[in-house]
Amino acid sequence: MRWIVRGLVVAGLTLAAVVPAHQGAGAATTGDPTRLTSGFYVDPNSNPAVWVRNNTGDSRRTAIQNSIASKPMARWFGNWSNPIGTAVGNFVGAADDADKLPVLVAYNIPGRDACGGHSGGGAGTPAAYRAWIHDFAVAIGNRPAIVVIEPDALGDFNCMNADQIAERNGMLTYAVQQFKDLAPNTWAYLDGGNAGWVAADVMAQRLTGAGLANAHGFALNVSNYYTTAQTTEYGAAVRSRLSTPKPFVVDTSRNGNGAGDGWCNPAGRKLGVPAQTGGGAEMLLWVKVPGDSDGDCGIGAGIPAGTFSPDLAMRLINGN
């Protein structure tokens, strides 16, 4: 909060009208969120951390604490995060108090997971989504943050018709603009699928059509397993096909053994390197929470999407 500049008036309104009240009036100097903080935020209320707190007698507790719960990872926000402004504000506020950089995922677009089906849902209408994402950006305000916008949203085009695609592009373009306008110290990354899903030239076109010009960059491999080397090669190919090259980040949360048999809780996967800047991309991040199920499938049969499983977590720790 040392970077807040007091007294700025924008479009005839003090900034206090468009940011959470606890930030006060004024606008921050737009900057690099990695330089405005002292490292990535470790979420004390992540699903793995909550499980560790609630299972003090479990023999798996120490391994899960040391290998997963103590690492920086993203917090996902969707239609379960109500009210969204409070949920986001509390999360980024705690990170800001600790002088750490939080990673957030916006995951509430109508018709989400159109191809996979295990994480369907989202805001009921485009208007509801616009209101939700606006409140999301407002809640971050001037505080530093990383936001990944709508995993799978552009890969899912293969399972949508032309009208649905146009509608989704409009929502994504609006979302990107909200973070640019209302969260000046946030780097927003539009999700760009993974190395095994959509050809690089096609993904470049989709990113462009969804408003990438106003995003900081794009995100790859979210909730998937491709190696960092495979993903950075794909990212470079996508970037080379953009009219204005953009940086990208890679989800390394479960890519330690590379891609397995399928995308939904495949066996034999392993934790990847923890969050860091660089590493072949702008950042390597744990976007998917390790141990959270992809859905009722694979080795996670019977475990709903987004539910933490200590068995899945231990498999990732041991690589089996």
Secondary structure, DSSP 8 states (H G I E B T S, - for coil): -TTEETT-EETTEEGGGTS-GGG-S-EE----TTTSSSSB---TTSHHHHHHHH-TT-TTHHHHIIIIITS---EEESTTSSSHHHHHHHHHHHHHHTT-B-EEEE---TT-STTT-TT----SSHHHHHHHHHHHHHHHTTS-EEEEE-TTTTGGGGGS-HHHHHHHHHHHHHHHHHHHHH-TTEEEEEE---TTTS-HHHHHHHHHHTTGGGSSEEEE-TT----HHHHHHHHHHHHHTSSS---EEEE-TTBTT---SSSSS-TT-B----SEE-SSSSEEE--S-TTB--SSSGGGTT--TT-B-HHHHHHHHHT-
